Amino acid sequence: MPHVAGRIAVGGQPNKMILNRDETRLAGRLAASYDIDRLRVASNLHAERVFAEGRDPIDILVLAGLSYRVMNEIRVGAEYVGQDLEEAFDNGAEGGPRHYLGPSLALNLMSDSIQLVAGAGMALQSRGSAPWGELGRS
C-alpha cells in the first residue's frame, strides 16, 4: 500500500477463493494508514469465510498499530491484534475472541516497496492463551 506523508492511504484485496485439501475459503482485506511526518498509524480488517464442517460462519481479524521511523529503513512501534472478534457476541468454533498487544520492528527495503516486520505480543485476556509472535512481510 502506498504511504504518503500527511495523507490517508487505503488499499484493499478483493475476495478470493483459496482451495486447500479439505476446505474452500472466501477472504477479503481492507487496509488503511495515515502518515504524519515520521509517525504512521495503520489498520487492517480481514474477513474470511471457511466452508468446512465445524467452522464459524465468518472469521474477523483486526490489526492496528503505530510506528515511528527512527532511520530511513527502520521503524519501531506497537501493534494490537484482535482475532475471532465475531465470537464476542456468540460462542464460536475457536472459543471466543483473543486480543494481543506488543512491540514491532520493521525494515523498509527498496524505497518502502517492501517491508519486513517482526513482532511479538502478549495476550490481553485471562483465558490462558499462549503468547503470540509473527515474522512477516508486507
Backbone bond lengths (Angstrom), bond angles and torsions (degrees), N, CA, C in turn:
res aa  C-N    CA-C-N  psi(-1)  N-CA   C-N-CA  omega(-1)  CA-C   N-CA-C  phi
1 M - - - 1.442 - - 1.525 107.94 -
2 P 1.318 118.29 135.26 1.460 119.49 179.11 1.520 110.97 -71.75
3 H 1.333 116.05 143.45 1.455 121.42 178.13 1.516 107.77 -118.67
4 V 1.323 116.34 121.47 1.451 122.06 -177.40 1.521 108.14 -117.87
5 A 1.339 117.47 126.74 1.463 121.58 -176.85 1.520 110.92 -57.07
6 G 1.333 115.76 128.57 1.455 121.56 176.55 1.509 115.00 73.64
7 R 1.315 118.14 10.29 1.450 121.27 -179.44 1.517 110.37 -131.86
8 I 1.308 114.16 162.21 1.458 120.33 177.70 1.528 108.73 -87.87
9 A 1.316 116.03 137.22 1.462 121.80 173.05 1.520 107.45 -118.85
10 V 1.319 116.80 131.13 1.458 121.82 -178.41 1.519 108.05 -129.00
11 G 1.318 116.25 138.97 1.454 120.78 177.47 1.507 109.75 -144.05
12 G 1.291 115.78 160.30 1.453 119.71 179.60 1.509 110.95 -144.20
13 Q 1.298 114.38 159.94 1.454 121.46 175.24 1.516 105.43 -121.91
14 P 1.313 117.28 119.37 1.466 118.12 -177.47 1.520 111.03 -64.61
15 N 1.316 114.17 160.14 1.459 119.12 177.95 1.512 109.47 -56.67
16 K 1.300 115.63 144.26 1.458 120.16 179.59 1.514 109.47 -140.90
17 M 1.275 115.42 155.57 1.450 120.95 177.75 1.516 108.09 -106.19
18 I 1.306 117.04 128.44 1.456 122.61 179.82 1.523 106.87 -117.11
19 L 1.294 116.43 123.70 1.458 120.19 -179.93 1.521 109.34 -102.78
20 N 1.316 116.22 117.97 1.456 122.65 173.38 1.517 107.56 -110.06
21 R 1.307 116.81 -177.04 1.463 120.17 -179.10 1.520 112.85 -59.16
22 D 1.346 115.70 -46.13 1.459 118.57 -171.91 1.523 114.47 -115.79
23 E 1.319 118.30 3.67 1.461 118.13 -175.41 1.523 111.75 -152.55
24 T 1.317 113.27 157.30 1.454 122.24 173.55 1.516 106.92 -119.87
25 R 1.326 116.81 138.44 1.461 121.75 -177.82 1.521 110.21 -124.21
26 L 1.303 114.15 149.55 1.449 122.89 170.94 1.516 105.44 -125.23
27 A 1.338 117.99 123.34 1.464 120.31 -173.42 1.517 111.01 -138.34
28 G 1.319 115.30 154.98 1.454 121.55 175.62 1.513 109.91 -151.90
29 R 1.319 116.08 152.77 1.458 120.99 -177.93 1.527 108.51 -139.41
30 L 1.336 114.62 141.14 1.453 122.31 174.02 1.520 107.05 -126.40
31 A 1.320 117.39 129.46 1.464 121.62 -177.95 1.521 109.46 -128.79
32 A 1.326 115.30 146.62 1.461 120.87 177.79 1.519 108.82 -146.47
33 S 1.330 115.39 149.01 1.463 119.82 175.64 1.515 109.62 -147.75
34 Y 1.314 114.80 160.59 1.457 121.69 178.66 1.516 107.80 -141.51
35 D 1.322 117.05 123.66 1.458 122.26 178.78 1.517 110.12 -103.06
36 I 1.325 115.50 132.62 1.463 123.06 174.42 1.518 105.74 -126.73
37 D 1.311 116.97 99.58 1.456 122.85 -175.13 1.526 108.45 56.01
38 R 1.342 119.77 -114.71 1.466 122.51 -178.20 1.527 113.14 -91.65
39 L 1.324 117.63 -8.31 1.463 122.47 -178.11 1.523 110.49 -90.55
40 R 1.324 116.82 135.44 1.465 122.03 175.21 1.521 109.24 -123.58
41 V 1.314 116.53 131.50 1.463 124.15 173.43 1.525 105.30 -111.69
42 A 1.334 116.95 125.96 1.470 119.59 -175.68 1.517 110.57 -139.05
43 S 1.336 115.02 153.59 1.464 120.16 176.82 1.526 109.71 -149.94
44 N 1.319 115.14 155.67 1.465 123.51 176.54 1.513 108.54 -136.98
45 L 1.304 116.72 142.03 1.453 123.37 171.49 1.521 106.64 -123.02
46 H 1.314 116.45 122.36 1.464 121.69 -179.07 1.519 107.77 -121.21
47 A 1.316 116.82 127.37 1.467 121.89 176.81 1.520 107.92 -123.86
48 E 1.324 114.44 140.85 1.465 119.01 -175.16 1.521 109.85 -145.65
49 R 1.309 115.50 140.75 1.468 122.27 175.07 1.519 106.97 -120.36
50 V 1.332 116.15 118.56 1.456 121.50 177.65 1.518 107.79 -104.04
51 F 1.307 116.66 123.48 1.455 121.66 -179.67 1.523 108.38 -92.42
52 A 1.338 115.35 82.88 1.460 121.10 179.40 1.525 108.69 -152.16
53 E 1.308 115.78 156.06 1.468 122.31 179.66 1.523 110.70 -61.45
54 G 1.351 116.93 134.65 1.452 121.80 174.92 1.519 115.14 78.65
55 R 1.323 118.82 13.47 1.456 121.51 -179.49 1.527 110.09 -103.79
56 D 1.336 116.24 158.85 1.462 121.57 176.97 1.528 110.09 -66.40
57 P 1.354 116.91 152.18 1.466 119.03 175.48 1.535 112.02 -60.58
58 I 1.348 116.64 -32.25 1.461 121.28 176.47 1.538 107.55 -152.86
59 D 1.319 115.74 144.79 1.461 121.98 174.62 1.521 107.98 -113.43
60 I 1.339 116.36 133.28 1.464 121.36 -179.14 1.518 109.31 -122.59
61 L 1.330 115.37 130.38 1.455 123.38 178.99 1.527 107.60 -127.36
62 V 1.334 116.78 129.38 1.457 122.42 178.53 1.519 108.53 -120.46
63 L 1.327 116.35 133.75 1.459 122.24 175.10 1.523 107.62 -124.93
64 A 1.322 116.50 137.40 1.464 121.13 177.73 1.521 107.87 -144.02
65 G 1.316 116.28 143.10 1.453 117.49 -178.92 1.508 113.72 -160.10
66 L 1.316 113.64 165.01 1.460 123.93 173.32 1.517 106.96 -124.71
67 S 1.320 117.15 139.59 1.461 119.48 173.70 1.517 108.86 -141.98
68 Y 1.322 114.14 155.03 1.460 121.10 -177.85 1.526 108.18 -127.59
69 R 1.329 116.03 129.21 1.462 121.14 -179.60 1.533 108.06 -78.77
70 V 1.346 115.80 108.25 1.461 120.55 -179.84 1.526 111.44 -89.25
71 M 1.324 117.33 -26.23 1.463 124.71 173.46 1.527 106.41 -143.20
72 N 1.312 117.37 169.31 1.466 119.04 -178.63 1.522 113.14 -53.99
73 E 1.322 117.21 -38.32 1.456 120.66 -175.64 1.530 114.03 -101.44
74 I 1.325 119.21 -6.70 1.469 120.92 -171.91 1.529 111.72 -123.58
75 R 1.349 114.46 132.67 1.464 122.32 175.44 1.524 108.58 -124.63
76 V 1.322 117.51 140.36 1.468 122.45 172.57 1.526 107.46 -119.70
77 G 1.323 116.31 149.00 1.451 117.78 -177.76 1.512 113.06 -170.51
78 A 1.321 114.05 -163.59 1.459 122.91 178.34 1.517 107.98 -138.25
79 E 1.339 115.20 146.33 1.460 120.54 -178.49 1.521 111.12 -132.95
80 Y 1.324 114.96 149.24 1.459 123.76 173.05 1.523 106.95 -115.08
81 V 1.320 116.79 138.07 1.459 122.08 174.30 1.519 107.61 -127.07
82 G 1.310 116.68 125.99 1.460 123.36 173.28 1.515 108.61 -114.65
83 Q 1.322 117.08 117.19 1.456 122.05 -174.45 1.519 110.03 -115.74
84 D 1.313 116.99 143.20 1.462 123.75 -179.91 1.523 111.57 56.48
85 L 1.326 116.57 43.10 1.465 121.34 -177.45 1.525 112.83 -66.37
86 E 1.326 116.64 -22.59 1.463 119.56 178.07 1.526 111.17 -63.73
87 E 1.336 117.48 -19.76 1.455 121.09 -178.70 1.529 113.09 -85.09
88 A 1.336 117.84 2.57 1.469 120.80 177.52 1.530 110.77 -66.57
89 F 1.324 117.53 -24.26 1.455 121.62 -175.55 1.522 113.45 -109.96
90 D 1.337 115.91 -8.25 1.458 119.81 -176.46 1.530 108.40 -157.40
91 N 1.309 117.67 141.70 1.459 119.73 176.39 1.519 108.98 -65.35
92 G 1.322 116.19 134.06 1.452 120.44 -178.21 1.514 111.63 -126.74
93 A 1.308 114.52 -169.99 1.463 121.46 -174.88 1.529 112.84 -68.52
94 E 1.320 118.54 -27.59 1.463 120.92 -175.98 1.523 113.88 -96.14
95 G 1.317 119.39 -0.87 1.461 121.39 174.48 1.511 115.52 88.23
96 G 1.302 118.95 19.63 1.454 121.04 175.75 1.519 113.11 110.75
97 P 1.333 116.00 166.36 1.464 120.12 -177.86 1.526 111.83 -70.00
98 R 1.324 115.25 154.14 1.463 121.94 175.72 1.518 108.23 -128.24
99 H 1.331 115.80 142.16 1.458 122.39 -178.36 1.525 108.88 -127.97
100 Y 1.335 115.83 136.32 1.458 121.74 -179.61 1.523 109.34 -134.88
101 L 1.328 115.95 150.15 1.455 122.07 177.52 1.517 107.69 -143.23
102 G 1.348 116.52 138.47 1.456 118.23 179.20 1.511 113.37 -175.39
103 P 1.333 116.14 175.59 1.461 122.37 -178.40 1.526 111.61 -79.60
104 S 1.329 115.82 159.68 1.460 121.22 175.37 1.526 109.50 -140.99
105 L 1.316 114.99 154.49 1.456 123.22 177.23 1.515 106.71 -135.23
106 A 1.334 116.85 129.06 1.461 120.88 -177.05 1.520 110.74 -125.45
107 L 1.322 114.93 142.01 1.453 123.02 175.80 1.517 107.41 -115.95
108 N 1.339 116.33 117.69 1.461 121.91 179.88 1.523 109.31 -92.76
109 L 1.333 115.83 129.85 1.454 121.80 -179.16 1.526 110.64 -122.59
110 M 1.317 115.86 157.88 1.470 121.97 175.33 1.526 111.80 51.43
111 S 1.328 116.34 54.85 1.474 122.60 178.14 1.519 112.14 55.36
112 D 1.323 116.79 45.13 1.467 124.15 178.89 1.530 114.11 70.70
113 S 1.329 118.68 12.00 1.463 120.66 176.66 1.521 111.54 -72.77
114 I 1.336 116.49 -31.08 1.460 122.29 178.98 1.522 108.23 -127.05
115 Q 1.310 116.02 137.18 1.456 120.62 178.05 1.530 108.83 -130.63
116 L 1.333 116.77 121.82 1.463 122.51 174.14 1.520 107.57 -97.56
117 V 1.324 116.47 129.72 1.458 121.02 -174.04 1.521 110.07 -126.42
118 A 1.325 116.49 136.08 1.464 122.27 172.45 1.524 107.29 -123.71
119 G 1.314 116.06 137.23 1.453 119.46 -179.65 1.514 110.93 -153.03
120 A 1.296 114.83 161.65 1.462 121.45 175.67 1.519 106.94 -139.11
121 G 1.311 116.04 155.61 1.454 118.28 -179.02 1.506 112.35 -142.53
122 M 1.307 114.20 154.33 1.448 121.64 175.76 1.524 107.74 -110.70
123 A 1.321 115.73 136.02 1.459 120.68 179.23 1.518 109.72 -65.71
124 L 1.326 116.86 134.30 1.462 121.88 -179.53 1.525 112.65 -93.78
125 Q 1.320 117.96 -9.82 1.455 120.98 179.07 1.519 109.34 -99.35
126 S 1.299 117.05 163.99 1.464 121.33 -175.53 1.530 112.83 -103.85
127 R 1.343 117.50 21.78 1.460 120.31 -177.42 1.523 112.80 -83.96
128 G 1.326 117.80 5.39 1.442 120.00 178.51 1.515 113.86 85.11
129 S 1.328 118.38 23.46 1.459 120.46 177.93 1.524 109.91 -66.47
130 A 1.302 115.34 144.97 1.464 120.96 179.26 1.533 110.13 -72.57
131 P 1.335 118.06 152.88 1.472 120.18 175.05 1.516 110.62 -58.06
132 W 1.300 115.63 150.92 1.456 122.22 -175.97 1.516 109.29 -115.44
133 G 1.290 118.14 143.55 1.456 122.08 175.00 1.512 108.99 -148.92
134 E 1.323 116.02 154.81 1.448 119.78 -177.42 1.505 109.89 -148.17
135 L 1.286 116.24 142.85 1.453 123.23 171.28 1.509 104.74 -128.51
136 G 1.318 116.88 122.04 1.454 118.21 -174.50 1.499 113.18 -155.06
137 R 1.300 115.35 -171.81 1.454 122.21 178.89 1.517 108.32 -137.13
138 S 1.335 114.82 155.58 1.461 117.92 175.41 1.505 109.48 -141.75
